[in-house]
Amino acid sequence: MKALQIVENKLAICEIPQPQPQAGEVLVKLSAVALNHRDQWIRAGKYPNIVFNTTLGSDGCGQVTALGKGASKKWLNKTVVINPNVNWGDDQRIQSSSYQVLGMPTAGTLAEYISIPQDRVVEKPKHLTDTEAAALPLAGLTAYRALFHHGELQKGQKVLITGIGGGVSQMAFLWAQAKGAQVSVTSGQPEKLEKMQELGAFLGFNYKVEWAREAAQQGESYDLIIDSTGGPQLNSLIKLARPAGRIVFYGATTGLPPKIDLYRMFWNQVTLQGSTMGSDKEFVEMIAFTAKHKLVPMIDSVRPFSEALDAFNRMEQSQQFGKLVLSLT
Ligand SMILES: NC(=O)c1ccc[n+]([C@@H]2O[C@H](COP(=O)([O-])OP(=O)(O)OC[C@H]3O[C@@H](n4cnc5c(N)ncnc54)[C@H](OP(=O)(O)O)[C@@H]3O)[C@@H](O)[C@H]2O)c1
């Protein structure tokens, strides 16, 4: 079968043996898979413990075509989405010490088939196509935990989501809106801001200019800020947080902040909270929330699997607006 692997610092579509389902596993014939920034970090050599000849990819949707010994017959022929958690464990507060994300070092979804334990699959929400469902798992789970577990988002609250071109940011936007929050966004690209305002964003700010001052001048302040960029702008986010507000961050794309305004943080009782992916329980809740509100992930483009490298290049340059999906049908 074909699989996209990292081979000596480069991505390559390789021909490898099709996996055989082991005891308790289901074999999924993938129909659509999606990229996350994690895959691009791995490609760029900026991810810890990279193991060459590993199949990348955390997101996928497909049909169960075979069962390992002891796997439930209920899964056969079902169309499923894949939970990218490996060994989260039972603690809702924190992942276990053996936690991994599917797609490094465990063989991931960017392939024609994947064989995984049966408790890693959930039935695809009926309102979604395979392509849309493939876009959900990693970004959806990360956004869900950041908003609802750490952010404790309530209806009517004001939310700011930074870098709205990002996959996780856009999922966070959809779910915060569905919860009844008033959501504003930032982006480095004015056309993305325009699109988001068409989709109901309250305000949009271009982070490449003095956006935080503009927001403050407009009287903006937020109950919850969802961020994945970190870097020097963190103090602007602290300034824009309401008293008792929360900043939940799940990435640090622009690196570490040179300093943190602790004075303002303690006076305003602002919480700065890190977040990573989400528990298995949250994965099931996230899929149910998506189905209940009939939410549809934003898709930038769907390419044939053979054009995977073009999709990676588009992500590298932040050109995408929505998830980058690869089709295997
Ligand atoms: N901890 C976890 O479990 C977890 C899970 C998922 C992702 N992450 C991390 O979170 C980050 C985003 O992941 P993703 O998959 O959503 O990435 P993505 O789809 O590639 O999106 C990245 C976005 O970051 C925005 N950005 C870049 N520079 C920025 C800046 N200076 N200020 C504000 N926004 C900026 C851009 O938004 P615009 O195009 O709008 O400018 C870009 O589209 C990555 O660092 C990733 O590794 C962590």
The ligand as a Tripos MOL2 file, in Angstrom:
@<TRIPOS>MOLECULE
LIG
   48    52     1     0     0
SMALL
NO_CHARGES

@<TRIPOS>ATOM
      1 N1         -0.5550   21.0870   22.0920 N.am      1 LIG1
      2 C1         -1.2570   20.4450   21.2030 C.2       1 LIG1
      3 O1         -1.8620   19.4140   21.4710 O.2       1 LIG1
      4 C2         -1.3800   21.0240   19.8380 C.ar      1 LIG1
      5 C3         -2.3940   20.5480   18.9970 C.ar      1 LIG1
      6 C4         -2.5400   21.1340   17.7510 C.ar      1 LIG1
      7 C5         -1.6660   22.1420   17.3720 C.ar      1 LIG1
      8 N2         -0.6520   22.5310   18.1940 N.ar      1 LIG1
      9 C6          0.2650   23.6030   17.7740 C.3       1 LIG1
     10 O2         -0.5140   24.7670   17.5540 O.3       1 LIG1
     11 C7         -0.0160   25.5010   16.4450 C.3       1 LIG1
     12 C8         -1.1110   25.6470   15.3920 C.3       1 LIG1
     13 O3         -1.4300   24.3580   14.8880 O.3       1 LIG1
     14 P1         -2.4210   24.1730   13.6450 P.3       1 LIG1
     15 O4         -2.3830   22.7430   13.2410 O.co2     1 LIG1
     16 O5         -3.7440   24.8240   13.9320 O.co2     1 LIG1
     17 O6         -1.5930   25.0150   12.5660 O.3       1 LIG1
     18 P2         -1.9370   25.6190   11.1600 P.3       1 LIG1
     19 O7         -3.2550   25.0810   10.7060 O.co2     1 LIG1
     20 O8         -0.7600   25.4470   10.2990 O.co2     1 LIG1
     21 O9         -2.0990   27.1710   11.5160 O.3       1 LIG1
     22 C9         -1.0720   27.9920   11.9170 C.3       1 LIG1
     23 C10        -1.6160   29.4190   11.9300 C.3       1 LIG1
     24 O10        -0.8660   30.1710   12.8730 O.3       1 LIG1
     25 C11        -1.1200   31.5230   12.5850 C.3       1 LIG1
     26 N3          0.0430   32.3520   12.8930 N.ar      1 LIG1
     27 C12         1.2830   32.3010   12.3870 C.ar      1 LIG1
     28 N4          2.0330   33.3110   12.9200 N.ar      1 LIG1
     29 C13         1.2230   33.9850   13.7810 C.ar      1 LIG1
     30 C14         1.3890   35.1280   14.6310 C.ar      1 LIG1
     31 N5          2.5410   35.7840   14.6850 N.pl3     1 LIG1
     32 N6          0.3340   35.5360   15.3830 N.ar      1 LIG1
     33 C15        -0.8670   34.8960   15.3240 C.ar      1 LIG1
     34 N7         -1.0640   33.8210   14.5240 N.ar      1 LIG1
     35 C16        -0.0490   33.3850   13.7810 C.ar      1 LIG1
     36 C17        -1.4490   31.6290   11.1120 C.3       1 LIG1
     37 O11        -2.7370   32.2250   11.0600 O.3       1 LIG1
     38 P3         -3.1740   33.2580    9.9130 P.3       1 LIG1
     39 O12        -3.0370   32.4500    8.6550 O.co2     1 LIG1
     40 O13        -4.5590   33.5920   10.2520 O.co2     1 LIG1
     41 O14        -2.2460   34.4360    9.9660 O.co2     1 LIG1
     42 C18        -1.4560   30.1700   10.6350 C.3       1 LIG1
     43 O15        -2.4790   29.8950    9.7160 O.3       1 LIG1
     44 C19         1.2280   24.7500   15.9770 C.3       1 LIG1
     45 O16         2.3500   25.3010   16.6180 O.3       1 LIG1
     46 C20         0.9720   23.3280   16.4610 C.3       1 LIG1
     47 O17         2.1430   22.5950   16.6160 O.3       1 LIG1
     48 C21        -0.5060   21.9960   19.4170 C.ar      1 LIG1
@<TRIPOS>BOND
     1     1     2 1
     2     2     3 2
     3     2     4 1
     4     4     5 ar
     5     4    48 ar
     6     5     6 ar
     7     6     7 ar
     8     7     8 ar
     9     8     9 1
    10     8    48 ar
    11     9    10 1
    12     9    46 1
    13    10    11 1
    14    11    12 1
    15    11    44 1
    16    12    13 1
    17    13    14 1
    18    14    15 2
    19    14    16 1
    20    14    17 1
    21    17    18 1
    22    18    19 2
    23    18    20 1
    24    18    21 1
    25    21    22 1
    26    22    23 1
    27    23    24 1
    28    23    42 1
    29    24    25 1
    30    25    26 1
    31    25    36 1
    32    26    27 ar
    33    26    35 ar
    34    27    28 ar
    35    28    29 ar
    36    29    30 ar
    37    29    35 ar
    38    30    31 1
    39    30    32 ar
    40    32    33 ar
    41    33    34 ar
    42    34    35 ar
    43    36    37 1
    44    36    42 1
    45    37    38 1
    46    38    39 2
    47    38    40 1
    48    38    41 1
    49    42    43 1
    50    44    45 1
    51    44    46 1
    52    46    47 1
@<TRIPOS>SUBSTRUCTURE
     1 LIG1         1 GROUP 0 **** ****
